[in-house]
C-alpha cells in the first residue's frame, strides 16, 4: 500500500526528492511552506504549489483531511544557531514545529512514521526535548543521528541532525512512557549516533562508491562571468583564510544560503580554475589569489553535490505532464513519476544558490528513510 506523507517546511522539496530516491512506495499528499520563491520552484517541479498558510496556524482538520501516515519535517534552523542567538523555542521561527508537536496528540489520523532534519546543535535544544517527550508518550521508537554526506562517500561536508521515529507501541501507559522518555533523555549525546551504518537499525545499509569532486563540476562554468569572484570582494579580506578547492580535491565545505554573495568566508568552497600548481588561501595577502581564477560553484554543481536529480535548464519528460496526466498514470499503476530539479526563469542565480543552501543532502535523507525509518520494508521489492 502506498504510504501517504505530509511535508512540512518543504523548501524546494529536498525531503520529497529524498523520499523518491529511497525507493519506498510513497507519495506526498501536501507540502507546507511560506517562502514564495521556494514554493515557485516546488510547483515548477512537482506540479502542486505548497500550502503557504503559516504552520503555526494549521488546525487538526487541515492535517487530518490528508489521512497521512508519515510526516517529513525540515523546520527553520536559525533558532539553534549562533546567528539566531540560540534562542531555541523562544525564537518565533520555532513556533511552527512547537505547534505541530502540540497538535500531534489531538489528531484523528496520527502518523506512524516521523522524519525530521535540522542543524547540528538541535540535539542540545529544548525543542528536541519536547519532540522526544511528545513522540515517546505516543509509543514511538526513536533513532537520532548526526550525519554528513562525507560518511556516504560524497565530497561535501554538511553535518546535520536527523530524527526518525516509528510508532511501535501506541497503547503504552503514561507511566511506562514517562519512564522510557526519562531514561532516553538521560543518555544525553550517547543517544545520538554519529557513525554510518549504525547498528542494529542499519545493518543492511552499504556505503556505495561515489564519484570524485571533478564529476560534479562543469568546466564550461569556468568562464561564466556571473560565477567569478569579484576582485574587490577578495581584496577586502586581508586577515581571513579562503576555503579554496580544485577539481581534484577530496572535500568541499558546507554551502549555506549566503553562498554566491559577498559573504565569502564560511558560506562554502571556492573553485580554483587557473594556476593549479599554486596552493594558496590568501591569509594576509589576498592579492595573491587574483590570478587563480576563483569562482563560485554554480547552482547546478551545488545541487548535484547535494544529490538532487538536477536538470540543467531542462524539464524532464515526467515534468511536462499535466496534473491530470500524472494522476492518471498513478491510477493505472504505471512506472512511478520521477521528478527532477530545475528552476523556473523567475528565479535568478543568487536566489537559486540561496534556496539550495537552505536545503539538504538528498542521498543522506534517502538512506535514512530506507534503512531506518522504513527498515521493515527492506525485505520487499523497492
C-alpha positions as a Markdown table, in Angstrom:
| # | Residue | x | y | z |
|---|---|---|---|---|
| 1 | Unk | 0.0 | 0.0 | 0.0 |
| 2 | Unk | 1.3 | 3.5 | -0.9 |
| 3 | Unk | 2.4 | 5.5 | 2.1 |
| 4 | Unk | 0.8 | 8.9 | 2.3 |
| 5 | Unk | 3.1 | 11.7 | 3.5 |
| 6 | Unk | 2.9 | 15.3 | 4.5 |
| 7 | Unk | 6.0 | 17.6 | 4.0 |
| 8 | Unk | 6.3 | 20.5 | 6.4 |
| 9 | Unk | 8.7 | 23.4 | 5.8 |
| 10 | Unk | 9.2 | 21.9 | 2.3 |
| 11 | Unk | 11.5 | 24.5 | 0.8 |
| 12 | Unk | 12.4 | 23.3 | -2.7 |
| 13 | Unk | 11.4 | 19.7 | -1.9 |
| 14 | Unk | 14.6 | 18.1 | -0.6 |
| 15 | Unk | 12.7 | 15.7 | 1.6 |
| 16 | Unk | 10.3 | 14.9 | -1.3 |
| 17 | Unk | 13.3 | 14.1 | -3.5 |
| 18 | Unk | 14.8 | 12.0 | -0.7 |
| 19 | Unk | 11.6 | 10.0 | -0.3 |
| 20 | Unk | 11.6 | 9.4 | -4.1 |
| 21 | Unk | 15.3 | 8.3 | -4.1 |
| 22 | Unk | 14.7 | 5.9 | -1.2 |
| 23 | Unk | 12.6 | 3.7 | -3.4 |
| 24 | Unk | 9.8 | 3.4 | -0.8 |
| 25 | Unk | 6.3 | 3.3 | -2.3 |
| 26 | Unk | 5.1 | 6.7 | -1.0 |
| 27 | Unk | 3.6 | 9.9 | -2.2 |
| 28 | Unk | 3.4 | 13.4 | -0.8 |
| 29 | Unk | -0.2 | 14.5 | -0.4 |
| 30 | Unk | 0.6 | 18.1 | 0.6 |
| 31 | Unk | 3.5 | 20.3 | 1.4 |
| 32 | Unk | 3.7 | 23.4 | 3.5 |
| 33 | Unk | 6.0 | 26.4 | 3.3 |
| 34 | Unk | 5.7 | 30.2 | 3.4 |
| 35 | Unk | 8.7 | 31.1 | 1.2 |
| 36 | Unk | 7.2 | 32.1 | -2.2 |
| 37 | Unk | 10.4 | 31.6 | -4.1 |
| 38 | Unk | 10.8 | 28.1 | -2.8 |
| 39 | Unk | 7.1 | 27.4 | -3.5 |
| 40 | Unk | 7.6 | 28.6 | -7.1 |
| 41 | Unk | 10.4 | 26.1 | -7.5 |
| 42 | Unk | 8.4 | 23.3 | -5.8 |
| 43 | Unk | 5.4 | 23.9 | -8.1 |
| 44 | Unk | 7.6 | 24.1 | -11.2 |
| 45 | Unk | 8.9 | 20.6 | -10.4 |
| 46 | Unk | 6.1 | 18.8 | -8.6 |
| 47 | Unk | 3.1 | 20.4 | -10.3 |
| 48 | Unk | 1.5 | 21.3 | -7.0 |
| 49 | Unk | 2.1 | 24.6 | -5.1 |
| 50 | Unk | 2.7 | 24.1 | -1.3 |
| 51 | Unk | 0.2 | 25.4 | 1.1 |
| 52 | Unk | 1.6 | 28.8 | 2.3 |
| 53 | Unk | -0.6 | 29.0 | 5.4 |
| 54 | Unk | 1.7 | 29.7 | 8.5 |
| 55 | Unk | 2.3 | 26.3 | 10.0 |
| 56 | Unk | 1.6 | 27.6 | 13.5 |
| 57 | Unk | -1.9 | 28.4 | 12.3 |
| 58 | Unk | -2.8 | 25.0 | 11.0 |
| 59 | Unk | -5.6 | 23.2 | 12.8 |
| 60 | Unk | -6.3 | 19.5 | 13.2 |
| 61 | Unk | -8.7 | 19.5 | 10.2 |
| 62 | Unk | -6.0 | 20.9 | 7.9 |
| 63 | Unk | -3.9 | 17.9 | 8.6 |
| 64 | Unk | -6.4 | 15.1 | 9.2 |
| 65 | Unk | -8.1 | 15.5 | 5.9 |
| 66 | Unk | -5.0 | 14.1 | 4.1 |
| 67 | Unk | -5.0 | 10.9 | 6.3 |
| 68 | Unk | -1.2 | 10.9 | 6.2 |
| 69 | Unk | 0.8 | 8.1 | 7.9 |
| 70 | Unk | 4.2 | 9.8 | 7.5 |
| 71 | Unk | 5.4 | 13.3 | 8.4 |
| 72 | Unk | 8.5 | 14.8 | 6.9 |
| 73 | Unk | 9.9 | 18.0 | 8.5 |
| 74 | Unk | 12.8 | 20.4 | 8.0 |
| 75 | Unk | 12.0 | 23.3 | 10.3 |
| 76 | Unk | 13.9 | 26.5 | 10.4 |
| 77 | Unk | 17.4 | 26.1 | 11.7 |
| 78 | Unk | 18.1 | 29.6 | 12.9 |
| 79 | Unk | 16.7 | 29.1 | 16.5 |
| 80 | Unk | 19.6 | 26.6 | 17.1 |
| 81 | Unk | 22.5 | 28.5 | 15.6 |
| 82 | Unk | 24.8 | 31.3 | 16.7 |
| 83 | Unk | 23.4 | 33.6 | 14.1 |
| 84 | Unk | 20.0 | 33.1 | 15.6 |
| 85 | Unk | 21.4 | 33.6 | 19.1 |
| 86 | Unk | 20.5 | 30.1 | 20.2 |
| 87 | Unk | 17.0 | 31.3 | 21.2 |
| 88 | Unk | 15.7 | 27.8 | 20.7 |
| 89 | Unk | 11.9 | 27.5 | 21.5 |
| 90 | Unk | 11.8 | 31.2 | 22.3 |
| 91 | Unk | 12.6 | 32.1 | 18.7 |
| 92 | Unk | 9.4 | 33.0 | 16.7 |
| 93 | Unk | 10.8 | 30.8 | 13.9 |
| 94 | Unk | 10.4 | 27.7 | 16.2 |
| 95 | Unk | 6.6 | 28.3 | 16.6 |
| 96 | Unk | 5.7 | 26.1 | 13.6 |
| 97 | Unk | 7.5 | 23.0 | 15.0 |
| 98 | Unk | 6.2 | 23.6 | 18.5 |
| 99 | Unk | 2.7 | 24.0 | 17.2 |
| 100 | Unk | 2.8 | 20.7 | 15.2 |
| 101 | Unk | 4.0 | 18.8 | 18.3 |
| 102 | Unk | 1.1 | 20.2 | 20.3 |
| 103 | Unk | -1.3 | 19.2 | 17.5 |
| 104 | Unk | 0.0 | 15.7 | 17.1 |
| 105 | Unk | -1.9 | 14.0 | 20.0 |
| 106 | Unk | -5.1 | 15.8 | 19.0 |
| 107 | Unk | -5.3 | 14.3 | 15.5 |
| 108 | Unk | -7.7 | 11.6 | 14.4 |
| 109 | Unk | -5.1 | 10.3 | 11.9 |
| 110 | Unk | -1.8 | 10.2 | 13.8 |
| 111 | Unk | 1.2 | 9.4 | 11.6 |
| 112 | Unk | 3.0 | 6.2 | 12.3 |
| 113 | Unk | 6.3 | 7.4 | 10.9 |
| 114 | Unk | 8.1 | 10.7 | 11.5 |
| 115 | Unk | 11.3 | 12.2 | 10.0 |
| 116 | Unk | 13.0 | 15.5 | 10.9 |
| 117 | Unk | 16.1 | 17.2 | 9.7 |
| 118 | Unk | 17.9 | 20.2 | 11.3 |
| 119 | Unk | 21.3 | 21.6 | 12.1 |
| 120 | Unk | 23.8 | 20.2 | 14.5 |
| 121 | Unk | 23.1 | 21.6 | 18.0 |
| 122 | Unk | 19.4 | 20.8 | 17.7 |
| 123 | Unk | 20.2 | 17.7 | 19.7 |
| 124 | Unk | 21.1 | 20.1 | 22.6 |
| 125 | Unk | 17.9 | 22.1 | 22.4 |
| 126 | Unk | 14.7 | 22.3 | 24.4 |
| 127 | Unk | 12.8 | 21.8 | 21.2 |
| 128 | Unk | 14.4 | 18.4 | 20.9 |
| 129 | Unk | 13.4 | 17.5 | 24.4 |
| 130 | Unk | 9.8 | 18.4 | 23.6 |
| 131 | Unk | 10.0 | 16.4 | 20.4 |
| 132 | Unk | 11.3 | 13.3 | 22.2 |
| 133 | Unk | 8.8 | 13.7 | 25.0 |
| 134 | Unk | 5.9 | 14.1 | 22.6 |
| 135 | Unk | 6.9 | 11.1 | 20.5 |
| 136 | Unk | 7.8 | 9.0 | 23.5 |
| 137 | Unk | 4.4 | 9.4 | 25.1 |
| 138 | Unk | 2.8 | 8.2 | 21.9 |
| 139 | Unk | 4.7 | 5.0 | 21.7 |
| 140 | Unk | 7.3 | 5.9 | 19.0 |
| 141 | Unk | 10.6 | 4.2 | 18.7 |
| 142 | Unk | 13.3 | 6.9 | 18.1 |
| 143 | Unk | 16.6 | 7.0 | 16.3 |
| 144 | Unk | 18.7 | 10.2 | 16.3 |
| 145 | Unk | 21.9 | 10.8 | 14.5 |
| 146 | Unk | 24.4 | 13.4 | 13.3 |
| 147 | Unk | 25.4 | 12.6 | 9.7 |
| 148 | Unk | 27.4 | 14.3 | 7.0 |
| 149 | Unk | 27.5 | 13.4 | 3.2 |
| 150 | Unk | 31.2 | 12.6 | 3.7 |
| 151 | Unk | 30.2 | 9.5 | 5.6 |
| 152 | Unk | 28.3 | 8.3 | 2.5 |
| 153 | Unk | 31.2 | 8.9 | 0.2 |
| 154 | Unk | 30.1 | 12.3 | -1.1 |
| 155 | Unk | 32.8 | 15.0 | -1.3 |
| 156 | Unk | 30.9 | 17.6 | 0.7 |
| 157 | Unk | 30.7 | 18.3 | 4.4 |
| 158 | Unk | 27.3 | 19.1 | 5.7 |
| 159 | Unk | 26.9 | 17.8 | 9.2 |
| 160 | Unk | 23.2 | 17.7 | 10.1 |
| 161 | Unk | 20.9 | 16.3 | 12.8 |
| 162 | Unk | 18.3 | 13.7 | 11.9 |
| 163 | Unk | 15.5 | 12.0 | 13.8 |
| 164 | Unk | 13.5 | 9.1 | 12.6 |
| 165 | Unk | 10.6 | 7.7 | 14.6 |
| 166 | Unk | 8.2 | 4.8 | 14.2 |
| 167 | Unk | 5.1 | 4.2 | 16.3 |
| 168 | Unk | 5.6 | 0.7 | 17.6 |
| 169 | Unk | 3.7 | 0.9 | 21.0 |
| 170 | Unk | 0.7 | 3.2 | 20.5 |
| 171 | Unk | -1.0 | 1.8 | 23.7 |
| 172 | Unk | 1.9 | 2.4 | 26.0 |
| 173 | Unk | 0.8 | 3.5 | 29.5 |
| 174 | Unk | 1.6 | 7.0 | 30.8 |
| 175 | Unk | 3.9 | 5.7 | 33.5 |
| 176 | Unk | 5.8 | 3.5 | 31.0 |
| 177 | Unk | 6.1 | 6.3 | 28.5 |
| 178 | Unk | 7.4 | 8.8 | 31.1 |
| 179 | Unk | 9.9 | 6.2 | 32.4 |
| 180 | Unk | 11.1 | 5.5 | 28.9 |
| 181 | Unk | 11.4 | 9.2 | 28.0 |
| 182 | Unk | 13.4 | 10.0 | 31.1 |
| 183 | Unk | 15.8 | 7.1 | 30.5 |
| 184 | Unk | 16.2 | 8.0 | 26.9 |
| 185 | Unk | 16.8 | 11.7 | 27.5 |
| 186 | Unk | 19.2 | 10.8 | 30.4 |
| 187 | Unk | 21.5 | 9.2 | 27.9 |
| 188 | Unk | 22.3 | 12.7 | 26.5 |
| 189 | Unk | 24.5 | 12.7 | 23.5 |
| 190 | Unk | 25.1 | 9.0 | 23.8 |
| 191 | Unk | 21.6 | 8.6 | 22.3 |
| 192 | Unk | 22.7 | 10.3 | 19.1 |
| 193 | Unk | 24.5 | 8.1 | 16.6 |
| 194 | Unk | 27.5 | 9.6 | 14.7 |
| 195 | Unk | 28.7 | 6.6 | 12.6 |
| 196 | Unk | 27.1 | 5.2 | 9.5 |
| 197 | Unk | 25.9 | 2.5 | 9.2 |
| 198 | Unk | 24.8 | 2.3 | 12.9 |
| 199 | Unk | 23.5 | -1.0 | 14.3 |
| 200 | Unk | 21.1 | -2.6 | 14.6 |
| 201 | Unk | 18.8 | -0.4 | 12.5 |
| 202 | Unk | 21.0 | 0.0 | 9.5 |
| 203 | Unk | 22.6 | -3.5 | 9.2 |
| 204 | Unk | 21.6 | -3.8 | 5.6 |
| 205 | Unk | 23.0 | -0.3 | 4.5 |
| 206 | Unk | 26.0 | -0.3 | 2.3 |
| 207 | Unk | 28.2 | 2.8 | 1.6 |
| 208 | Unk | 28.3 | 2.8 | -2.2 |
| 209 | Unk | 31.3 | 4.3 | -4.0 |
| 210 | Unk | 30.6 | 7.9 | -5.1 |
| 211 | Unk | 32.2 | 9.8 | -8.0 |
| 212 | Unk | 35.1 | 12.3 | -7.3 |
| 213 | Unk | 34.5 | 16.0 | -7.0 |
| 214 | Unk | 35.5 | 16.5 | -10.6 |
| 215 | Unk | 32.4 | 14.6 | -11.8 |
| 216 | Unk | 30.2 | 17.2 | -10.1 |
| 217 | Unk | 31.9 | 20.1 | -11.9 |
| 218 | Unk | 31.1 | 21.5 | -15.3 |
| 219 | Unk | 34.3 | 23.1 | -16.8 |
| 220 | Unk | 32.1 | 25.2 | -19.1 |
| 221 | Unk | 31.3 | 27.3 | -16.0 |
| 222 | Unk | 34.9 | 28.4 | -15.6 |
| 223 | Unk | 34.3 | 31.3 | -17.9 |
| 224 | Unk | 30.8 | 32.3 | -16.7 |
| 225 | Unk | 31.2 | 35.9 | -15.6 |
| 226 | Unk | 28.5 | 35.8 | -13.0 |
| 227 | Unk | 30.2 | 33.0 | -11.2 |
| 228 | Unk | 33.6 | 34.7 | -11.0 |
| 229 | Unk | 34.5 | 36.0 | -7.5 |
| 230 | Unk | 35.0 | 39.8 | -7.9 |
| 231 | Unk | 38.5 | 41.1 | -7.2 |
| 232 | Unk | 37.2 | 43.8 | -4.9 |
| 233 | Unk | 35.5 | 41.3 | -2.8 |
| 234 | Unk | 38.7 | 39.2 | -2.5 |
| 235 | Unk | 40.9 | 42.1 | -1.6 |
| 236 | Unk | 38.7 | 43.2 | 1.3 |
| 237 | Unk | 39.5 | 40.0 | 3.2 |
| 238 | Unk | 43.1 | 40.6 | 4.4 |
| 239 | Unk | 43.2 | 38.6 | 7.6 |
| 240 | Unk | 41.0 | 35.7 | 6.7 |
| 241 | Unk | 41.6 | 32.3 | 5.1 |
| 242 | Unk | 39.6 | 31.4 | 2.0 |
| 243 | Unk | 38.3 | 27.9 | 1.5 |
| 244 | Unk | 39.7 | 27.1 | -1.9 |
| 245 | Unk | 39.4 | 23.8 | -3.7 |
| 246 | Unk | 40.4 | 22.4 | -7.1 |
| 247 | Unk | 38.6 | 19.7 | -9.2 |
| 248 | Unk | 40.9 | 17.0 | -7.7 |
| 249 | Unk | 40.2 | 17.9 | -4.1 |
| 250 | Unk | 38.6 | 15.3 | -1.8 |
| 251 | Unk | 36.2 | 17.6 | 0.0 |
| 252 | Unk | 34.2 | 20.8 | -0.1 |
| 253 | Unk | 32.8 | 22.7 | 2.8 |
| 254 | Unk | 29.1 | 23.3 | 3.7 |
| 255 | Unk | 27.3 | 25.5 | 1.2 |
| 256 | Unk | 25.0 | 27.9 | 3.1 |
| 257 | Unk | 22.2 | 30.3 | 2.0 |
| 258 | Unk | 24.8 | 33.1 | 1.9 |
| 259 | Unk | 26.9 | 31.4 | -0.8 |
| 260 | Unk | 27.5 | 33.3 | -4.0 |
| 261 | Unk | 27.2 | 36.7 | -2.3 |
| 262 | Unk | 29.7 | 39.0 | -0.6 |
| 263 | Unk | 29.8 | 36.6 | 2.3 |
| 264 | Unk | 32.9 | 34.6 | 1.1 |
| 265 | Unk | 34.0 | 33.3 | 4.5 |
| 266 | Unk | 32.1 | 30.3 | 5.9 |
| 267 | Unk | 29.5 | 30.1 | 3.2 |
| 268 | Unk | 31.1 | 27.4 | 1.0 |
| 269 | Unk | 34.1 | 26.5 | -1.0 |
| 270 | Unk | 35.5 | 28.5 | -3.9 |
| 271 | Unk | 36.8 | 26.7 | -7.0 |
| 272 | Unk | 40.3 | 27.5 | -8.3 |
| 273 | Unk | 40.3 | 27.2 | -12.1 |
| 274 | Unk | 43.8 | 28.6 | -13.0 |
| 275 | Unk | 47.4 | 28.2 | -11.8 |
| 276 | Unk | 46.6 | 24.8 | -10.3 |
| 277 | Unk | 50.2 | 24.3 | -9.3 |
| 278 | Unk | 49.7 | 27.0 | -6.6 |
| 279 | Unk | 48.2 | 26.2 | -3.2 |
| 280 | Unk | 47.1 | 29.4 | -1.5 |
| 281 | Unk | 44.4 | 30.5 | 1.0 |
| 282 | Unk | 45.0 | 34.3 | 0.9 |
| 283 | Unk | 45.7 | 34.8 | 4.6 |
| 284 | Unk | 47.4 | 38.2 | 5.0 |
| 285 | Unk | 47.9 | 38.7 | 1.2 |
| 286 | Unk | 44.6 | 38.2 | -0.7 |
| 287 | Unk | 46.2 | 39.8 | -3.8 |
| 288 | Unk | 48.0 | 36.5 | -4.3 |
| 289 | Unk | 44.6 | 35.0 | -5.2 |
| 290 | Unk | 43.8 | 37.2 | -8.1 |
| 291 | Unk | 45.5 | 35.0 | -10.8 |
| 292 | Unk | 43.9 | 31.8 | -9.6 |
| 293 | Unk | 40.6 | 32.2 | -11.5 |
| 294 | Unk | 38.4 | 31.8 | -8.4 |
| 295 | Unk | 34.8 | 31.2 | -9.0 |
| 296 | Unk | 31.7 | 30.1 | -7.2 |
| 297 | Unk | 30.2 | 26.7 | -7.7 |
| 298 | Unk | 27.1 | 27.1 | -10.0 |
| 299 | Unk | 23.6 | 26.3 | -8.7 |
| 300 | Unk | 23.7 | 23.1 | -10.7 |
| 301 | Unk | 27.0 | 22.0 | -9.3 |
| 302 | Unk | 25.9 | 22.6 | -5.7 |
| 303 | Unk | 22.6 | 20.8 | -6.4 |
| 304 | Unk | 24.5 | 17.8 | -7.7 |
| 305 | Unk | 26.7 | 17.8 | -4.7 |
| 306 | Unk | 23.6 | 17.7 | -2.6 |
| 307 | Unk | 22.4 | 14.8 | -4.9 |
| 308 | Unk | 19.3 | 16.5 | -6.2 |
| 309 | Unk | 18.3 | 14.9 | -9.6 |
| 310 | Unk | 19.2 | 18.2 | -11.3 |
| 311 | Unk | 18.3 | 19.1 | -14.8 |
| 312 | Unk | 20.3 | 21.9 | -16.4 |
| 313 | Unk | 17.5 | 24.3 | -17.5 |
| 314 | Unk | 15.5 | 21.3 | -18.8 |
| 315 | Unk | 12.3 | 19.8 | -17.6 |
| 316 | Unk | 12.2 | 16.0 | -17.7 |
| 317 | Unk | 9.5 | 14.2 | -19.6 |
| 318 | Unk | 7.5 | 13.4 | -16.5 |
| 319 | Unk | 7.5 | 17.1 | -15.5 |
| 320 | Unk | 6.0 | 18.1 | -18.8 |
| 321 | Unk | 2.8 | 16.2 | -17.9 |
| 322 | Unk | -0.2 | 18.0 | -16.6 |
| 323 | Unk | -1.6 | 17.2 | -13.1 |
| 324 | Unk | -4.4 | 15.1 | -14.7 |
| 325 | Unk | -1.9 | 13.1 | -16.7 |
| 326 | Unk | 0.2 | 12.4 | -13.6 |
| 327 | Unk | -2.9 | 11.4 | -11.7 |
| 328 | Unk | -4.0 | 9.1 | -14.5 |
| 329 | Unk | -0.6 | 7.4 | -14.7 |
| 330 | Unk | -0.6 | 6.8 | -10.9 |
| 331 | Unk | -4.1 | 5.5 | -11.1 |
| 332 | Unk | -3.1 | 3.0 | -13.8 |
| 333 | Unk | -0.1 | 2.0 | -11.7 |
| 334 | Unk | 2.3 | 2.6 | -14.5 |
| 335 | Unk | 6.0 | 3.4 | -13.9 |
| 336 | Unk | 6.2 | 5.9 | -11.0 |
| 337 | Unk | 6.8 | 9.5 | -11.8 |
| 338 | Unk | 10.4 | 10.5 | -11.4 |
| 339 | Unk | 10.7 | 14.2 | -10.5 |
| 340 | Unk | 13.9 | 16.2 | -11.3 |
| 341 | Unk | 15.0 | 19.6 | -10.1 |
| 342 | Unk | 15.1 | 22.6 | -12.4 |
| 343 | Unk | 14.5 | 26.3 | -11.7 |
| 344 | Unk | 11.8 | 28.5 | -13.4 |
| 345 | Unk | 13.1 | 31.6 | -15.2 |
| 346 | Unk | 11.8 | 33.8 | -12.5 |
| 347 | Unk | 14.4 | 32.5 | -10.0 |
| 348 | Unk | 17.8 | 34.1 | -10.6 |
| 349 | Unk | 21.3 | 32.6 | -9.9 |
| 350 | Unk | 21.6 | 34.2 | -6.4 |
| 351 | Unk | 18.1 | 33.0 | -5.4 |
| 352 | Unk | 18.9 | 29.5 | -6.7 |
| 353 | Unk | 22.1 | 29.3 | -4.6 |
| 354 | Unk | 20.2 | 30.6 | -1.5 |
| 355 | Unk | 17.4 | 28.0 | -1.9 |
| 356 | Unk | 19.9 | 25.1 | -2.3 |
| 357 | Unk | 22.0 | 26.4 | 0.6 |
| 358 | Unk | 18.8 | 26.2 | 2.7 |
| 359 | Unk | 18.1 | 22.7 | 1.7 |
| 360 | Unk | 19.7 | 19.3 | 2.5 |
| 361 | Unk | 21.5 | 16.3 | 1.0 |
| 362 | Unk | 19.0 | 14.1 | -0.8 |
| 363 | Unk | 21.1 | 10.9 | -0.7 |
| 364 | Unk | 21.6 | 11.1 | 3.1 |
| 365 | Unk | 17.9 | 11.6 | 3.6 |
| 366 | Unk | 17.1 | 8.7 | 1.2 |
| 367 | Unk | 19.4 | 6.3 | 3.1 |
| 368 | Unk | 17.9 | 7.2 | 6.4 |
| 369 | Unk | 14.3 | 6.8 | 5.1 |
| 370 | Unk | 15.0 | 3.5 | 3.5 |
| 371 | Unk | 17.2 | 1.8 | 6.1 |
| 372 | Unk | 16.0 | 3.4 | 9.4 |
| 373 | Unk | 12.5 | 4.9 | 9.1 |
| 374 | Unk | 11.2 | 2.2 | 6.8 |
| 375 | Unk | 13.6 | -0.6 | 7.7 |
| 376 | Unk | 10.8 | -3.1 | 7.8 |
| 377 | Unk | 10.3 | -2.5 | 4.0 |
| 378 | Unk | 13.8 | -3.6 | 3.0 |
| 379 | Unk | 12.7 | -7.2 | 2.5 |
| 380 | Unk | 10.2 | -6.0 | 0.0 |
| 381 | Unk | 10.9 | -5.1 | -3.6 |
| 382 | Unk | 11.5 | -1.4 | -3.8 |
